[in-house]
Amino acid sequence: MSLADWLRKPALFFGLGSDSAPLPLSETRFIVLDVDVTGVDIRKDKATGIAILPVEGGRCRIADINWIPLAQPDGSPAPLNSSWREQYRAMVDSAAANPIVTYNTRFVRRMIKCSAVLHDLPLPGGRWVDLAAIMGGAVGSEMGEVTSLKYWQEQMGVAALGGHSAAGDVFAMAQLLEIALAYCEDREIVTLDGLIAEQKARTWLRGE
């Protein structure tokens, strides 16, 4: 099965207004996502690639990590005839049906938006879960503190895949997601709607 086929599988959860009861978080399919960038200045830096890792039923495989190029390493545009466009569109389609998990949602979405506008591509919609808010709310009291993905990796003893890269970060985030969901269930946050509500409450308290 190709990446596009997998991502376009029917969603495993039901949104608001569905007649069916939502699946528990432990059975929800998530798309963990991160971007490689030329820098962290949203005014001038660009995303050079997107890494995604499907997490289904709390499980993931390193072999399932996929990387979609958005630009050359120096930030110059990717080839117009590259097959990455099909992969990107498959990711966008999946985002409409499966929640996307990332760290620092605002930054990641901004960087993707810049590339999408440049290449006349659609933006990922759907529901986004900010792991930064969930980890602070479910595990620690770092609500008002500045934390990083590396911080949580060190706190929770999560392994990394070498140096910093989007591919390595999605693997780390997938492990942290599993930990966070376990804590959420202990607090009786058992559905995606409950998780989103918790995230909104946390970001509101932080003044974001």
C-alpha positions in Angstrom: 0.0 0.0 0.0 1.4 3.4 -1.0 1.6 6.4 1.4 -1.3 8.0 -0.5 -3.5 4.9 -0.2 -2.8 4.6 3.5 -3.5 8.3 4.2 -6.7 8.2 2.3 -8.1 5.3 4.3 -11.4 6.2 6.1 -11.0 7.9 9.4 -11.2 5.8 12.6 -13.0 8.4 14.6 -16.2 10.3 14.2 -16.4 14.1 14.5 -19.0 16.3 16.2 -22.5 15.6 15.1 -22.0 12.0 14.2 -24.6 9.4 15.2 -21.8 7.0 16.2 -20.0 7.2 19.4 -16.4 8.5 19.1 -13.6 6.0 19.4 -11.4 6.3 22.5 -8.1 8.1 22.1 -6.3 4.7 22.3 -7.9 3.7 19.1 -7.8 7.0 17.2 -5.5 7.3 14.2 -3.2 10.3 14.4 -0.8 11.8 11.8 2.3 13.1 13.7 3.9 15.9 11.6 6.9 18.2 11.7 8.8 20.4 9.3 12.4 20.9 8.4 13.2 24.6 8.0 16.0 26.9 7.0 15.6 28.7 10.3 13.0 29.8 12.9 12.3 33.3 11.6 8.8 33.1 10.1 9.3 36.3 8.2 12.2 35.0 6.0 12.8 31.3 6.6 11.1 28.5 4.7 10.1 24.9 5.2 12.2 22.5 3.2 10.2 19.3 4.0 7.5 17.7 6.0 7.9 14.5 7.9 4.8 12.5 8.8 4.4 9.3 10.9 1.0 7.6 11.2 0.1 6.5 14.8 -2.8 4.0 15.0 -4.0 2.4 18.2 -1.1 3.9 20.0 1.4 2.1 17.7 3.8 3.3 15.1 6.8 2.0 13.1 10.0 3.8 12.2 9.6 2.3 8.7 6.4 4.3 8.3 8.1 7.7 8.6 7.7 9.6 5.3 9.4 12.8 4.3 7.8 15.1 1.7 10.2 17.7 0.1 8.9 21.2 -0.1 12.1 23.0 -1.3 15.7 22.5 -1.9 18.0 22.5 1.2 18.9 26.1 0.6 15.2 27.1 0.5 14.9 27.4 -3.3 11.7 25.9 -4.8 11.3 22.2 -5.3 11.0 20.9 -8.9 7.5 21.6 -10.3 7.3 18.1 -11.7 8.3 16.3 -8.6 6.1 13.5 -7.2 6.1 15.2 -3.8 3.0 17.1 -4.9 0.9 13.8 -4.8 2.3 13.0 -1.4 1.5 16.5 -0.2 -2.0 16.3 -1.4 -2.5 12.9 0.2 -1.3 14.4 3.5 -3.8 17.3 3.1 -6.7 14.8 2.4 -5.8 12.8 5.5 -5.7 15.9 7.6 -9.3 16.4 6.9 -10.2 13.0 8.4 -7.4 12.4 11.0 -6.1 14.7 13.7 -2.6 16.1 13.1 -0.2 16.1 16.0 2.8 18.5 16.1 4.8 20.6 18.5 4.2 24.4 18.3 1.2 24.3 16.0 1.3 27.9 15.1 4.9 27.8 13.8 4.5 24.6 11.9 1.2 25.7 10.2 2.7 29.1 9.3 5.8 27.4 7.6 3.5 25.0 5.7 1.3 27.8 4.6 4.2 29.8 3.1 5.2 26.8 1.0 1.6 26.0 0.0 1.0 29.5 -1.2 4.3 29.5 -3.1 3.4 26.3 -4.9 -0.4 27.0 -5.2 -1.3 24.0 -3.1 -4.1 23.5 -0.5 -3.5 24.0 3.2 -3.9 21.1 5.6 -7.3 21.5 7.4 -8.9 19.3 10.0 -8.1 19.2 13.7 -4.6 20.0 15.1 -3.3 18.8 18.4 -0.5 20.8 19.9 1.7 18.4 21.8 3.2 21.3 23.8 -0.1 22.1 25.4 -1.1 18.5 26.0 2.2 17.5 27.6 2.1 20.5 29.9 -1.5 19.8 30.9 -1.3 16.0 31.2 2.1 15.4 32.7 3.5 18.5 34.3 2.8 22.0 35.7 4.8 23.8 33.0 1.7 25.6 31.8 3.4 29.1 32.0 6.9 28.0 31.1 8.7 27.9 27.8 9.4 24.2 27.0 10.7 22.5 23.9 10.4 19.1 22.3 13.9 18.3 23.5 12.9 19.2 27.1 10.1 16.7 27.0 12.3 14.0 25.5 14.8 14.4 28.4 12.0 14.5 31.0 10.3 11.4 29.7 13.4 9.5 28.6 12.3 9.3 25.0 14.8 8.1 22.5 15.8 10.2 19.5 16.9 9.3 15.9 20.3 11.1 15.8 20.4 14.9 15.4 17.6 17.3 14.9 15.4 16.6 11.8 11.7 16.5 11.1 12.0 12.7 10.7 13.6 12.3 14.1 11.2 14.7 15.7 8.1 12.8 14.5 9.4 9.6 16.0 10.0 11.4 19.3 6.6 13.0 19.2 4.9 9.7 18.5 6.4 8.3 21.7 5.5 11.4 23.7 1.9 11.2 22.3 1.5 7.7 23.6 2.7 8.9 27.1 0.4 11.9 27.0 -2.6 9.9 25.9 -2.1 7.5 28.8 -2.1 10.4 31.2 -5.2 11.8 29.6 -7.0 8.6 30.0 -6.1 8.5 33.7 -7.7 11.9 34.0 -10.8 10.6 32.1 -10.0 12.5 28.9 -10.9 9.6 26.6 -12.0 11.1 23.3 -10.6 13.4 20.7 -13.2 16.1 21.6 -12.1 16.0 25.2 -8.4 16.2 24.2 -9.1 19.3 22.0 -11.1 20.9 24.8 -8.2 20.3 27.2 -5.8 21.8 24.6 -7.9 24.9 24.2 -8.2 25.4 28.0 -4.4 25.1 28.3 -3.6 27.5 25.5 -6.1 30.0 26.9 -4.6 29.9 30.3 -1.2 30.5 28.8 -2.6 33.6 27.1 -2.1 32.3 23.5 
